[in-house]
Amino acid sequence: MLASLLSLATLAAMLTAAFGVGRAVMRLAVRLPVAGWQGAVWCMACGLLAAGLICTLLGLAGILYALPLRMLTLAGVLWALAELAQMRLSHADRRLLCMSRTAETLAGIFPPLQAVQAEPPCCEQPPPAWTRVPPWIDRTVCLLATTAGLAALTSALAPPTAGDALCYHLDLAKRFLQAHALLVPPYNENATYPLLTELLYAWAMALEGPVSAQLVHWAMGGLLAAAAAMLATPLLGAAWGRVAGCLVLLVPGVTNQMTAPLNDLSLALWCTLALAAWQRALAANEPPWFGLAGLMAAAAASTKYLALMFLPALALPWLYCALRQPERRLYLFKGAAAALLIAAPISAVWYARAFRHHRNPVYPFFDEIVSGAARQTLPVHKAPLGRTLSAFVAAPWLVTMQPERFGGRGHQLGPLWLALLPGLACCRRLRGLAALLTVGLAYLLAWFALRQNLRFLLPILPIGAVAAAWVLAELRRWPPWPRLVSLLVLAAITLGQAAIACKRALPHLAVALGLESREHYLLRCEPSFGMALRANALLPHGARVLSQELRMLYFDAELVRESVFRRITAYHQQLATPAALARHLHAAGYTHLLLAQGDGPDAVHYNPTLSRLVAEACQAGAAHSLACLAEEVFAEDNGSRRHYRLLELRVPAPGSEIPAPR
């Protein structure tokens, strides 16, 4: 339990520091008022972006050490406390000023009855009837969303076991901290991606460990729900905006992402905030919103290449406003230019870094155009639907009912959207909704044409939530019995989606509550952890392992993916004889091999090239150069097994070393 409390305290410290720094950015740089829960969301978003930029600068300078990050976090927390104290004082001052002005006004009014009859100047007209949410709908949706969020928190308090996190997101963060710099390993294609989120994970790991990094992504999911509410509030009012945020939090793919340190939720957060700021900038003549949209766009472009599909779609509502409102064109052009001038320099560091190392700013995508590589950016297997008009029409049904074809059932969006969004055909026109749907449709077309994965649809979920909330609001115009049946069906769907999050949390409840140690949990649930413990005890400092296993986080030694090394160097085709394997790999800089093999009908498939070469070398009489140090077998829940073998390369004397391919 103490370990979970420490991880939660670390997350609280990070968010508090981000709030303090972000409030300063909002006041001094963006110059926008910060108040209420929306102000807190904007402050945290700006603060997280500032923290990521600080880590980026430290990494580029080669001084990404844990101690400076801890000291900066402490300074950020103290700054936030000072900001909160200032907010309390200013609020008290405003209240006293308001009371004094009210007393002066009442003292000057005669007879006193006029004071009772006078309407306060701040009184506004009551909102339209449709903006009021029926209490039972509001309470039910909020309760289910809170339950799903707490269930996701329970799962997030367990040590990370997600494959992509262990081989990419957290592993890179660990390597950056170990090297104190943004290094680019020779056979790691992920190291030159935009890595803003991974640097936030490095910040969390410098403070506590991988669980805190996982909690950062959980917090991103909560902020995404708040951002969806912010997107819906100007159109639907605060009450239905809250419902829209809860609908996002009830999506099974969102709650699943909140339990793993990936970067899809963080991308969706930045894209939604950029859209919300852009929406406000287009609706009113307030230039600071363009600056805030530029900051959020920079964060999105610094998180994932996928932002380059979403951000251009923002030009569509801007173009419509520029065509329909000629008197505001100068304001719109200046604002768009300001947003671009803010976003481009901040995010350009990642694209310049990729260009420096690969001569391709979006490596490895479109590398067949830049360098003539054989690998295609748009392979057929990345588009399970195909790319025809009929496939696009059938996409909503197939994506909902067959999620395993599009990245896995764990990332499913749920049937809520399929049940609600067709209802837009029966709804009245809502001012501003068409602009949001245009952005969503443009992104959906790009998704359909490029890579059809459910995770990549998360940036437009908040847009769908706004539309779904509007359909719910319009149900009040339906006859009583059809409305009741529709609401009962929707209640069953949301209850089922919340139950999915709770079911996922059950296996992690013991470790989250401290009833099971984290090490025992990993031995039980993470296939590579047992071998990692043995390898950490056996391998000397400076060991370099060529590995068939991609899950590298828990290994202390440097692991290199055999699949990437083989594709780049074609080492398996350069062997004169099978017995030359150990000498060839040793000359390339490797000291050990980690072999992995899956057994069983549902076992994980590993490319057998290295295992086959080792077997052939042993048959050729070179077994003495491939000494087995340890073996490990992990039994999975589906009945399959994973076999690991750690081999040492024993080459007697350097005589005919083969230079490592570059």
Phi, psi and omega in degrees: 000324180296323179296318179294319179296322178295320178295319178294321178295323177297315178298317179299319179295319180295315181292324178294315178297319179297321179297316181296313179294319181294326178293322176296320178297317181296322182282318190265322184263306182282327179061050174241146179293142180240117181203150176071189183290329177294320176299322179296321179295314179298319180296316180295320180297313178296322179293320177294321176297316179298319178297318177297322178293321178297314178297324178297313180296320178296320179293320178293329179277353179077027181231037180277076181257156181292321184297312177300325179294321178292320179294320178294325177295316178298317178297321178295321178295316178297320177298318180296319178297321177295320178296318179295321177297320178295321178297319179295318180294316181294324178294318178296319178298317180296323180293317178296319179296319179295319179295319181293319179293323178295318179297318179296320180295314181295323181293332182269359184260132178216130005280167183299337182298332180295329179293326179287322183279340183292141179269131180302142182296337181274359183290136180245164177292145179298145181292161177303156185298326184290343180282349179272122182275134173305133187305321184291327176293314181301311183293320182294313182295318179295320179295316180294320179294320177297319178298315179296321179294319179290325176296319177296324177297320177301315179292326181289341179279352174277150178303143184294137177227003180294135186300312181297326179293319184285332182259353187218288192295305181281328180296319177295319178300318178295318180295320179298320179292322179293320181273349182061024183200164176276073182288160177236095178300149187294333184235045178227102184289337183283346188289344180250013172288165166297127193231036179298314180295321180296328177287330171295324175294322177297322176300313180295321180290330175292332180276318185218299182166190184297328181295321177297322176297321178295322179293333176299317179290328173298317178296325176299323177295318176297319178294328177296318177298318177295322178294323176296321176296321177295324179292325184274333188301315179297337182265320190246350187094166186294321185293310178289333173298320177297320178297319179298318177297321179293324178298323177296319183289343180270357180290125181304323178295328179289311179296329176292318178295329180292347180262003184220142181279077177254203179225010182285321178292322179295321176298315179299323178297309183296320180295319180294319178293322176298319179293320180295317178293320178298319178300315180290325179294323180285333184279334184218159180275071179232092184303328180303334179293329175296319177297318178294322176298323177296320178296315180292324176295322177297319178296319179296314180292338178272359182257318185199146178301336182301336178299334179289350172270329184274313188298320177299335179294338178295342180289340184292307177294329177296318180294322178297315179297320181294327180282323185272343184233078183298332180290345181252008186297319180299316177299316182293319180293318178296318180295316179297320178296320179295316179299318180293321180291335176278316186288320188296310182294326183292315183273345186295338183299324182287322181285326175293324179295318178294322179294323180296321185269333186231000184058029179211113185292342179239035180304140004267011183283142182058027178289339177293335177275320185285311186240001180075025180294154182284333183290136183264143177286327183242065179291161184295323184289348176275357178232077184300333180282340194085183183229055179244165181296319179296324177293323179294321178294322181277353186303313182303318180292313184292320179296324181284317188269341180230060184295337181296340177282345189237039175115352176119150180293337179295339181256017184298149181269345180086161184277359184299319182291322178293331180278327188261314190297327174300339178294349177300334180295338181258001185266157173287165180288131177248123183298125179099339182289324181299323179296317179295317180295328177295317177299315180297319180293320178298317178294320181297321177295319177295319177300316181295324183280333186257279185227118186265087179230138183299325181299331184281355177269355183300325180299337181257004176300316178300326176295316176298327179292323177297314179296320179295320177296324177294322176296318177298320179295325182282348178297339180297341180273354181280160172298156188303311186291314175299324178295317180296316180297318180297316181294324178293320178296316180294324177296320178295322180295312181295323177296318178295322180291323175293324179295328178299316179296321179293320178296321178295331185281339186302315180295344183256001186295319184295314181289328178293324180273359180084009178282346177225137180289154180295324179294318179293322177299316180293321176298330181276328191244337185254115185301323187274352189290319180299315177294326179297318178299317181290321179294321179296329179279334187261325188282139178282167176295135181091004179294145180230119192247129171269118194237138169278338178276131182268346183277098195249357191301316189274003175268132177285324182286164177283122176252137178242134181290121181296326182296319180288318179300319180291319182291325183279320187257340186053045184297330183291343178264356183259000182282125177292317177220157177302328182290347181276004185300309184298316181294321181295313181289326177294321178293334178279359175106006182263146179248336183216163175236144174239109181265144180222141181212136177256136180237136179125160183295329181251023184286156175290137182267128174248140176298125189275008188302308184294318178299320178294318179295322177295317179297318179293323178295320178294322177292333180275006177091018180252025181296332181294337181269358179230078185276129180278121180267326183201152174228149181213140177235129179243124179266124181267166184294333182276006178095349179278170182223151175241129179253127177242142173224130177256118183246145175255134176275114182248097179253121189298308187215139177285107177234310182239062181287139177265125182297144180291131177297145180244000000 
